[in-house]
Amino acid sequence: MSARMIKRAAALLLAVLLLLPAGAAAYAEETEDRRRTVVGADLTDDQIKEVYEHFGIERGSVKELLLTNAEERALLEGLVEDSKLGKYSISCVYVQLLEPGSGLSVETYNINYCTPEMYENAVITAGIRNARIYVASPFEASGTAALAGIYKAYESITGAKLDPAAKLAGARELTTVGDLTEEIGAPDAEKIISGLKDMINQNAPSEEEIESARSRILELAEKYNIQLSDRQIEQLEELGESLENIDIESLQEHVDQAKETIQHVSEAKDKAVSFFEKFSGAVSAVSDFFGKIKELIGK
């Protein structure tokens, strides 16, 4: 066998081996781009490690962001009691964007105030779709401030800012539902909030053609036989105003941007699969080639 043939075979094998880590790294990078963790800035390393165990991933495998108490307050101050916000940032979130049509999945650990359903409703109002969300804390916490972490993770993944009015509406919905759940019970809170959203989503008539927002809320309360205090009615009025201020077209833009991000990742995955198929074929060809070389040498 000539030295030239041996050199060409060695060059081919080297090229194949060099391509493998590059392709694998590209695929890993694209996969990571659809996931984020956001951890409370005031947690210790051991506490963060515990949270990652509940997320089911290793620290360092996903891009990690920090959330400060100041960021939490910027979103929620005035909407919830100061005691629920506290002085430290401890709630953590894991967010993974999913394929279109997958819907939302929310899990919690050590969260004693916000339920998965409360998070789901709030993030849908804010314009987030098709995602797996896990909210956790190393010890019991209200979890209210974690909404700021979910927003931060989503904006980091998509590279697009959520509509500020929609973010506020989502936050107001989370806190209003929480307060009503504590005061009148979850079933009645869900009924009154769902009814309010339905009224807004059904393209209600103009102010001149309908009763006041307060009267509409009282109608809902009477319909479901729910007793509401003046403060609760005021909370629902404010929530209704926030929901009416959402720019639906802008929200749809953000949803479309998220879908484009997911589509980009899917296309990259398809390319990676195609690469590995080609690589497998190349390895097989090289194996056959060296088999023929062995036959020639053996002759």
C-alpha positions as YAML, in Angstrom:
chain: A
units: angstrom
residues:
- id: 1
  name: MET
  ca: [0.00, 0.00, 0.00]
- id: 2
  name: SER
  ca: [1.39, 3.44, -0.93]
- id: 3
  name: ALA
  ca: [2.27, 6.09, 1.63]
- id: 4
  name: ARG
  ca: [-0.03, 8.49, -0.21]
- id: 5
  name: MET
  ca: [-3.07, 6.26, 0.38]
- id: 6
  name: ILE
  ca: [-2.26, 5.92, 4.07]
- id: 7
  name: LYS
  ca: [-1.98, 9.72, 4.44]
- id: 8
  name: ARG
  ca: [-5.33, 10.27, 2.72]
- id: 9
  name: ALA
  ca: [-7.06, 7.71, 4.96]
- id: 10
  name: ALA
  ca: [-5.56, 9.25, 8.10]
- id: 11
  name: ALA
  ca: [-6.64, 12.74, 6.97]
- id: 12
  name: LEU
  ca: [-10.20, 11.53, 6.41]
- id: 13
  name: LEU
  ca: [-10.38, 9.91, 9.84]
- id: 14
  name: LEU
  ca: [-8.99, 13.04, 11.52]
- id: 15
  name: ALA
  ca: [-11.55, 15.26, 9.78]
- id: 16
  name: VAL
  ca: [-14.40, 13.06, 10.98]
- id: 17
  name: LEU
  ca: [-13.14, 13.04, 14.56]
- id: 18
  name: LEU
  ca: [-12.72, 16.84, 14.57]
- id: 19
  name: LEU
  ca: [-16.25, 17.40, 13.33]
- id: 20
  name: LEU
  ca: [-17.88, 15.35, 16.10]
- id: 21
  name: PRO
  ca: [-17.23, 17.62, 19.11]
- id: 22
  name: ALA
  ca: [-18.05, 20.75, 17.08]
- id: 23
  name: GLY
  ca: [-21.44, 19.39, 16.07]
- id: 24
  name: ALA
  ca: [-22.20, 18.07, 19.54]
- id: 25
  name: ALA
  ca: [-21.27, 21.40, 21.13]
- id: 26
  name: ALA
  ca: [-23.50, 23.32, 18.70]
- id: 27
  name: TYR
  ca: [-26.44, 21.05, 19.50]
- id: 28
  name: ALA
  ca: [-25.88, 21.36, 23.27]
- id: 29
  name: GLU
  ca: [-25.73, 25.16, 22.94]
- id: 30
  name: GLU
  ca: [-29.01, 25.31, 21.01]
- id: 31
  name: THR
  ca: [-30.71, 23.03, 23.55]
- id: 32
  name: GLU
  ca: [-29.50, 25.17, 26.45]
- id: 33
  name: ASP
  ca: [-30.89, 28.31, 24.80]
- id: 34
  name: ARG
  ca: [-34.45, 27.24, 25.58]
- id: 35
  name: ARG
  ca: [-33.80, 26.81, 29.33]
- id: 36
  name: ARG
  ca: [-32.92, 29.14, 32.22]
- id: 37
  name: THR
  ca: [-32.70, 29.04, 35.99]
- id: 38
  name: VAL
  ca: [-33.14, 32.11, 38.17]
- id: 39
  name: VAL
  ca: [-31.96, 31.87, 41.77]
- id: 40
  name: GLY
  ca: [-32.50, 34.15, 44.73]
- id: 41
  name: ALA
  ca: [-29.50, 36.41, 45.20]
- id: 42
  name: ASP
  ca: [-29.50, 35.89, 48.98]
- id: 43
  name: LEU
  ca: [-29.23, 32.09, 49.01]
- id: 44
  name: THR
  ca: [-26.10, 30.16, 49.96]
- id: 45
  name: ASP
  ca: [-24.43, 27.69, 47.61]
- id: 46
  name: ASP
  ca: [-25.78, 24.77, 49.64]
- id: 47
  name: GLN
  ca: [-29.32, 26.15, 49.44]
- id: 48
  name: ILE
  ca: [-29.01, 26.66, 45.69]
- id: 49
  name: LYS
  ca: [-27.70, 23.10, 45.35]
- id: 50
  name: GLU
  ca: [-30.81, 21.81, 47.14]
- id: 51
  name: VAL
  ca: [-33.06, 23.75, 44.77]
- id: 52
  name: TYR
  ca: [-31.27, 22.30, 41.74]
- id: 53
  name: GLU
  ca: [-31.94, 18.82, 43.09]
- id: 54
  name: HIS
  ca: [-35.65, 19.56, 42.94]
- id: 55
  name: PHE
  ca: [-35.28, 20.98, 39.43]
- id: 56
  name: GLY
  ca: [-33.69, 17.66, 38.48]
- id: 57
  name: ILE
  ca: [-30.68, 19.24, 36.77]
- id: 58
  name: GLU
  ca: [-27.05, 19.88, 37.67]
- id: 59
  name: ARG
  ca: [-25.90, 23.39, 38.44]
- id: 60
  name: GLY
  ca: [-23.87, 24.64, 35.50]
- id: 61
  name: SER
  ca: [-25.83, 22.66, 32.92]
- id: 62
  name: VAL
  ca: [-28.17, 25.60, 32.30]
- id: 63
  name: LYS
  ca: [-27.53, 29.34, 32.14]
- id: 64
  name: GLU
  ca: [-28.17, 30.78, 35.61]
- id: 65
  name: LEU
  ca: [-29.44, 34.28, 36.43]
- id: 66
  name: LEU
  ca: [-29.70, 36.06, 39.78]
- id: 67
  name: LEU
  ca: [-32.82, 37.78, 41.09]
- id: 68
  name: THR
  ca: [-32.52, 40.47, 43.76]
- id: 69
  name: ASN
  ca: [-35.09, 41.66, 46.27]
- id: 70
  name: ALA
  ca: [-34.99, 45.05, 44.54]
- id: 71
  name: GLU
  ca: [-36.10, 43.42, 41.26]
- id: 72
  name: GLU
  ca: [-38.92, 41.64, 43.08]
- id: 73
  name: ARG
  ca: [-40.09, 44.86, 44.67]
- id: 74
  name: ALA
  ca: [-39.96, 46.73, 41.35]
- id: 75
  name: LEU
  ca: [-42.69, 44.38, 40.08]
- id: 76
  name: LEU
  ca: [-44.74, 43.67, 43.20]
- id: 77
  name: GLU
  ca: [-44.39, 46.55, 45.66]
- id: 78
  name: GLY
  ca: [-47.82, 47.99, 46.41]
- id: 79
  name: LEU
  ca: [-49.56, 44.84, 45.19]
- id: 80
  name: VAL
  ca: [-48.76, 42.56, 48.14]
- id: 81
  name: GLU
  ca: [-48.07, 42.97, 51.82]
- id: 82
  name: ASP
  ca: [-44.52, 43.96, 52.64]
- id: 83
  name: SER
  ca: [-44.16, 40.86, 54.82]
- id: 84
  name: LYS
  ca: [-44.71, 38.64, 51.79]
- id: 85
  name: LEU
  ca: [-41.91, 40.41, 49.89]
- id: 86
  name: GLY
  ca: [-39.52, 40.45, 52.84]
- id: 87
  name: LYS
  ca: [-35.98, 41.79, 52.56]
- id: 88
  name: TYR
  ca: [-34.31, 38.83, 50.89]
- id: 89
  name: SER
  ca: [-34.63, 37.09, 47.54]
- id: 90
  name: ILE
  ca: [-35.01, 33.35, 48.10]
- id: 91
  name: SER
  ca: [-37.47, 31.90, 45.55]
- id: 92
  name: CYS
  ca: [-35.94, 30.16, 42.53]
- id: 93
  name: VAL
  ca: [-37.36, 29.19, 39.15]
- id: 94
  name: TYR
  ca: [-36.54, 26.86, 36.29]
- id: 95
  name: VAL
  ca: [-38.11, 27.73, 32.93]
- id: 96
  name: GLN
  ca: [-37.97, 25.61, 29.78]
- id: 97
  name: LEU
  ca: [-39.71, 26.65, 26.58]
- id: 98
  name: LEU
  ca: [-41.61, 23.82, 24.91]
- id: 99
  name: GLU
  ca: [-42.85, 23.12, 21.40]
- id: 100
  name: PRO
  ca: [-45.93, 25.08, 20.22]
- id: 101
  name: GLY
  ca: [-49.13, 23.47, 21.45]
- id: 102
  name: SER
  ca: [-47.47, 21.90, 24.50]
- id: 103
  name: GLY
  ca: [-49.19, 24.25, 26.94]
- id: 104
  name: LEU
  ca: [-48.00, 25.19, 30.41]
- id: 105
  name: SER
  ca: [-46.78, 22.90, 33.18]
- id: 106
  name: VAL
  ca: [-46.09, 24.37, 36.63]
- id: 107
  name: GLU
  ca: [-44.70, 22.60, 39.71]
- id: 108
  name: THR
  ca: [-43.78, 24.04, 43.09]
- id: 109
  name: TYR
  ca: [-41.73, 23.01, 46.12]
- id: 110
  name: ASN
  ca: [-41.82, 24.72, 49.54]
- id: 111
  name: ILE
  ca: [-44.19, 27.38, 48.19]
- id: 112
  name: ASN
  ca: [-46.99, 27.93, 50.72]
- id: 113
  name: TYR
  ca: [-48.98, 30.81, 49.18]
- id: 114
  name: CYS
  ca: [-48.97, 30.63, 45.37]
- id: 115
  name: THR
  ca: [-50.45, 27.56, 43.73]
- id: 116
  name: PRO
  ca: [-49.40, 26.18, 40.31]
- id: 117
  name: GLU
  ca: [-52.76, 27.38, 38.94]
- id: 118
  name: MET
  ca: [-52.06, 30.93, 40.16]
- id: 119
  name: TYR
  ca: [-48.73, 30.96, 38.34]
- id: 120
  name: GLU
  ca: [-50.32, 29.52, 35.19]
- id: 121
  name: ASN
  ca: [-53.00, 32.20, 35.03]
- id: 122
  name: ALA
  ca: [-50.54, 34.99, 35.75]
- id: 123
  name: VAL
  ca: [-47.98, 33.98, 33.11]
- id: 124
  name: ILE
  ca: [-50.68, 33.43, 30.48]
- id: 125
  name: THR
  ca: [-51.92, 36.96, 31.18]
- id: 126
  name: ALA
  ca: [-48.34, 38.20, 30.81]
- id: 127
  name: GLY
  ca: [-48.06, 36.51, 27.40]
- id: 128
  name: ILE
  ca: [-46.07, 33.37, 28.20]
- id: 129
  name: ARG
  ca: [-47.12, 30.16, 26.46]
- id: 130
  name: ASN
  ca: [-45.79, 26.61, 26.04]
- id: 131
  name: ALA
  ca: [-43.35, 26.25, 28.92]
- id: 132
  name: ARG
  ca: [-42.39, 24.03, 31.81]
- id: 133
  name: ILE
  ca: [-41.99, 26.06, 34.99]
- id: 134
  name: TYR
  ca: [-40.72, 24.89, 38.38]
- id: 135
  name: VAL
  ca: [-40.77, 27.24, 41.38]
- id: 136
  name: ALA
  ca: [-38.82, 26.14, 44.45]
- id: 137
  name: SER
  ca: [-37.35, 27.40, 47.68]
- id: 138
  name: PRO
  ca: [-34.92, 25.74, 50.16]
- id: 139
  name: PHE
  ca: [-37.43, 26.56, 52.90]
- id: 140
  name: GLU
  ca: [-41.07, 27.63, 53.00]
- id: 141
  name: ALA
  ca: [-41.83, 30.89, 51.20]
- id: 142
  name: SER
  ca: [-44.88, 32.63, 49.77]
- id: 143
  name: GLY
  ca: [-43.49, 32.37, 46.25]
- id: 144
  name: THR
  ca: [-45.08, 35.63, 45.14]
- id: 145
  name: ALA
  ca: [-41.77, 37.17, 44.17]
- id: 146
  name: ALA
  ca: [-40.91, 34.17, 41.99]
- id: 147
  name: LEU
  ca: [-43.12, 35.67, 39.26]
- id: 148
  name: ALA
  ca: [-40.40, 38.27, 38.68]
- id: 149
  name: GLY
  ca: [-37.95, 35.38, 38.19]
- id: 150
  name: ILE
  ca: [-40.25, 33.69, 35.65]
- id: 151
  name: TYR
  ca: [-40.49, 36.93, 33.67]
- id: 152
  name: LYS
  ca: [-36.71, 37.36, 33.80]
- id: 153
  name: ALA
  ca: [-36.05, 33.80, 32.61]
- id: 154
  name: TYR
  ca: [-38.54, 34.07, 29.75]
- id: 155
  name: GLU
  ca: [-37.14, 37.37, 28.51]
- id: 156
  name: SER
  ca: [-33.61, 35.99, 28.66]
- id: 157
  name: ILE
  ca: [-34.57, 32.92, 26.61]
- id: 158
  name: THR
  ca: [-36.53, 34.78, 23.93]
- id: 159
  name: GLY
  ca: [-34.42, 37.94, 23.83]
- id: 160
  name: ALA
  ca: [-37.70, 39.93, 23.81]
- id: 161
  name: LYS
  ca: [-39.24, 42.07, 26.55]
- id: 162
  name: LEU
  ca: [-42.73, 41.25, 27.71]
- id: 163
  name: ASP
  ca: [-45.21, 44.11, 27.54]
- id: 164
  name: PRO
  ca: [-44.87, 46.05, 30.85]
- id: 165
  name: ALA
  ca: [-48.67, 46.42, 31.07]
- id: 166
  name: ALA
  ca: [-49.08, 42.66, 30.62]
- id: 167
  name: LYS
  ca: [-46.42, 41.94, 33.26]
- id: 168
  name: LEU
  ca: [-48.21, 44.22, 35.70]
- id: 169
  name: ALA
  ca: [-51.56, 42.62, 34.87]
- id: 170
  name: GLY
  ca: [-50.08, 39.16, 35.49]
- id: 171
  name: ALA
  ca: [-48.63, 40.30, 38.81]
- id: 172
  name: ARG
  ca: [-51.89, 41.94, 39.84]
- id: 173
  name: GLU
  ca: [-53.80, 38.79, 38.92]
- id: 174
  name: LEU
  ca: [-51.46, 36.59, 40.97]
- id: 175
  name: THR
  ca: [-51.76, 38.77, 44.06]
- id: 176
  name: THR
  ca: [-55.51, 39.37, 43.74]
- id: 177
  name: VAL
  ca: [-56.22, 35.66, 43.33]
- id: 178
  name: GLY
  ca: [-53.96, 34.96, 46.32]
- id: 179
  name: ASP
  ca: [-55.76, 37.44, 48.54]
- id: 180
  name: LEU
  ca: [-59.21, 36.30, 47.47]
- id: 181
  name: THR
  ca: [-58.28, 32.63, 47.92]
- id: 182
  name: GLU
  ca: [-57.27, 33.31, 51.52]
- id: 183
  name: GLU
  ca: [-60.39, 35.36, 52.23]
- id: 184
  name: ILE
  ca: [-63.26, 33.68, 50.31]
- id: 185
  name: GLY
  ca: [-61.78, 30.32, 49.29]
- id: 186
  name: ALA
  ca: [-60.23, 29.00, 46.10]
- id: 187
  name: PRO
  ca: [-63.46, 27.94, 44.28]
- id: 188
  name: ASP
  ca: [-65.13, 31.36, 44.66]
- id: 189
  name: ALA
  ca: [-61.91, 33.23, 43.87]
- id: 190
  name: GLU
  ca: [-61.52, 31.24, 40.67]
- id: 191
  name: LYS
  ca: [-65.13, 31.86, 39.66]
- id: 192
  name: ILE
  ca: [-64.98, 35.62, 40.18]
- id: 193
  name: ILE
  ca: [-61.63, 36.05, 38.43]
- id: 194
  name: SER
  ca: [-62.62, 33.82, 35.49]
- id: 195
  name: GLY
  ca: [-65.89, 35.69, 35.17]
- id: 196
  name: LEU
  ca: [-64.10, 39.03, 35.16]
- id: 197
  name: LYS
  ca: [-61.67, 37.89, 32.47]
- id: 198
  name: ASP
  ca: [-64.50, 36.50, 30.36]
- id: 199
  name: MET
  ca: [-66.32, 39.82, 30.49]
- id: 200
  name: ILE
  ca: [-63.20, 41.63, 29.31]
- id: 201
  name: ASN
  ca: [-62.34, 39.10, 26.60]
- id: 202
  name: GLN
  ca: [-65.82, 39.22, 25.07]
- id: 203
  name: ASN
  ca: [-65.34, 42.72, 23.62]
- id: 204
  name: ALA
  ca: [-67.73, 44.35, 26.05]
- id: 205
  name: PRO
  ca: [-69.65, 47.47, 24.95]
- id: 206
  name: SER
  ca: [-68.28, 50.97, 25.55]
- id: 207
  name: GLU
  ca: [-68.50, 52.78, 28.90]
- id: 208
  name: GLU
  ca: [-71.62, 54.67, 27.73]
- id: 209
  name: GLU
  ca: [-73.45, 51.44, 26.98]
- id: 210
  name: ILE
  ca: [-72.68, 49.50, 30.13]
- id: 211
  name: GLU
  ca: [-72.82, 49.92, 33.87]
- id: 212
  name: SER
  ca: [-69.77, 50.82, 35.91]
- id: 213
  name: ALA
  ca: [-67.02, 48.29, 36.46]
- id: 214
  name: ARG
  ca: [-68.10, 48.03, 40.08]
- id: 215
  name: SER
  ca: [-71.65, 47.14, 39.04]
- id: 216
  name: ARG
  ca: [-70.35, 44.50, 36.64]
- id: 217
  name: ILE
  ca: [-68.28, 42.93, 39.43]
- id: 218
  name: LEU
  ca: [-71.29, 42.98, 41.76]
- id: 219
  name: GLU
  ca: [-73.30, 41.24, 39.05]
- id: 220
  name: LEU
  ca: [-70.71, 38.48, 38.95]
- id: 221
  name: ALA
  ca: [-70.72, 38.20, 42.75]
- id: 222
  name: GLU
  ca: [-74.52, 37.91, 42.76]
- id: 223
  name: LYS
  ca: [-74.45, 35.36, 39.95]
- id: 224
  name: TYR
  ca: [-72.12, 33.09, 41.94]
- id: 225
  name: ASN
  ca: [-73.58, 34.02, 45.36]
- id: 226
  name: ILE
  ca: [-70.25, 35.43, 46.58]
- id: 227
  name: GLN
  ca: [-69.97, 38.11, 49.26]
- id: 228
  name: LEU
  ca: [-67.29, 40.71, 48.50]
- id: 229
  name: SER
  ca: [-65.97, 43.50, 50.72]
- id: 230
  name: ASP
  ca: [-65.38, 47.02, 49.39]
- id: 231
  name: ARG
  ca: [-61.62, 46.37, 49.42]
- id: 232
  name: GLN
  ca: [-62.04, 43.16, 47.41]
- id: 233
  name: ILE
  ca: [-64.25, 44.93, 44.89]
- id: 234
  name: GLU
  ca: [-61.59, 47.64, 44.57]
- id: 235
  name: GLN
  ca: [-58.92, 44.98, 43.95]
- id: 236
  name: LEU
  ca: [-61.05, 43.43, 41.21]
- id: 237
  name: GLU
  ca: [-61.67, 46.85, 39.64]
- id: 238
  name: GLU
  ca: [-57.93, 47.47, 39.51]
- id: 239
  name: LEU
  ca: [-57.32, 44.02, 38.03]
- id: 240
  name: GLY
  ca: [-60.00, 44.59, 35.42]
- id: 241
  name: GLU
  ca: [-58.42, 47.92, 34.47]
- id: 242
  name: SER
  ca: [-55.00, 46.26, 34.14]
- id: 243
  name: LEU
  ca: [-56.40, 43.49, 31.94]
- id: 244
  name: GLU
  ca: [-58.18, 46.01, 29.71]
- id: 245
  name: ASN
  ca: [-54.90, 47.90, 29.25]
- id: 246
  name: ILE
  ca: [-53.09, 44.91, 27.75]
- id: 247
  name: ASP
  ca: [-52.05, 45.42, 24.13]
- id: 248
  name: ILE
  ca: [-53.27, 42.13, 22.66]
- id: 249
  name: GLU
  ca: [-51.40, 42.66, 19.37]
- id: 250
  name: SER
  ca: [-48.17, 43.30, 21.28]
- id: 251
  name: LEU
  ca: [-48.74, 40.18, 23.37]
- id: 252
  name: GLN
  ca: [-49.26, 38.12, 20.22]
- id: 253
  name: GLU
  ca: [-45.97, 39.49, 18.87]
- id: 254
  name: HIS
  ca: [-44.15, 38.16, 21.92]
- id: 255
  name: VAL
  ca: [-45.85, 34.80, 21.59]
- id: 256
  name: ASP
  ca: [-44.80, 34.65, 17.94]
- id: 257
  name: GLN
  ca: [-41.22, 35.55, 18.90]
- id: 258
  name: ALA
  ca: [-41.18, 32.70, 21.39]
- id: 259
  name: LYS
  ca: [-42.46, 30.33, 18.71]
- id: 260
  name: GLU
  ca: [-39.71, 31.52, 16.36]
- id: 261
  name: THR
  ca: [-37.13, 30.81, 19.05]
- id: 262
  name: ILE
  ca: [-38.51, 27.30, 19.53]
- id: 263
  name: GLN
  ca: [-38.62, 26.78, 15.75]
- id: 264
  name: HIS
  ca: [-34.99, 27.89, 15.52]
- id: 265
  name: VAL
  ca: [-34.00, 25.36, 18.16]
- id: 266
  name: SER
  ca: [-36.01, 22.64, 16.41]
- id: 267
  name: GLU
  ca: [-34.32, 23.37, 13.09]
- id: 268
  name: ALA
  ca: [-30.92, 23.25, 14.78]
- id: 269
  name: LYS
  ca: [-31.83, 19.91, 16.33]
- id: 270
  name: ASP
  ca: [-32.84, 18.55, 12.90]
- id: 271
  name: LYS
  ca: [-29.53, 19.72, 11.48]
- id: 272
  name: ALA
  ca: [-27.67, 18.04, 14.34]
- id: 273
  name: VAL
  ca: [-29.54, 14.78, 13.73]
- id: 274
  name: SER
  ca: [-28.70, 15.02, 10.03]
- id: 275
  name: PHE
  ca: [-25.06, 15.60, 10.91]
- id: 276
  name: PHE
  ca: [-24.89, 12.54, 13.16]
- id: 277
  name: GLU
  ca: [-26.52, 10.43, 10.46]
- id: 278
  name: LYS
  ca: [-23.91, 11.62, 7.97]
- id: 279
  name: PHE
  ca: [-21.19, 11.08, 10.55]
- id: 280
  name: SER
  ca: [-22.35, 7.52, 11.12]
- id: 281
  name: GLY
  ca: [-22.18, 6.93, 7.39]
- id: 282
  name: ALA
  ca: [-18.71, 8.45, 7.20]
- id: 283
  name: VAL
  ca: [-17.45, 6.26, 10.04]
- id: 284
  name: SER
  ca: [-18.87, 3.21, 8.30]
- id: 285
  name: ALA
  ca: [-17.13, 4.21, 5.08]
- id: 286
  name: VAL
  ca: [-13.82, 4.72, 6.89]
- id: 287
  name: SER
  ca: [-14.24, 1.35, 8.60]
- id: 288
  name: ASP
  ca: [-14.80, -0.33, 5.23]
- id: 289
  name: PHE
  ca: [-11.83, 1.52, 3.83]
- id: 290
  name: PHE
  ca: [-9.47, 0.32, 6.56]
- id: 291
  name: GLY
  ca: [-10.89, -3.17, 6.19]
- id: 292
  name: LYS
  ca: [-9.80, -3.13, 2.58]
- id: 293
  name: ILE
  ca: [-6.38, -1.83, 3.62]
- id: 294
  name: LYS
  ca: [-6.07, -4.73, 6.05]
- id: 295
  name: GLU
  ca: [-6.95, -7.16, 3.29]
- id: 296
  name: LEU
  ca: [-4.28, -5.64, 1.00]
- id: 297
  name: ILE
  ca: [-1.63, -5.78, 3.74]
- id: 298
  name: GLY
  ca: [-2.55, -9.37, 4.53]
- id: 299
  name: LYS
  ca: [-1.98, -10.37, 0.88]
...
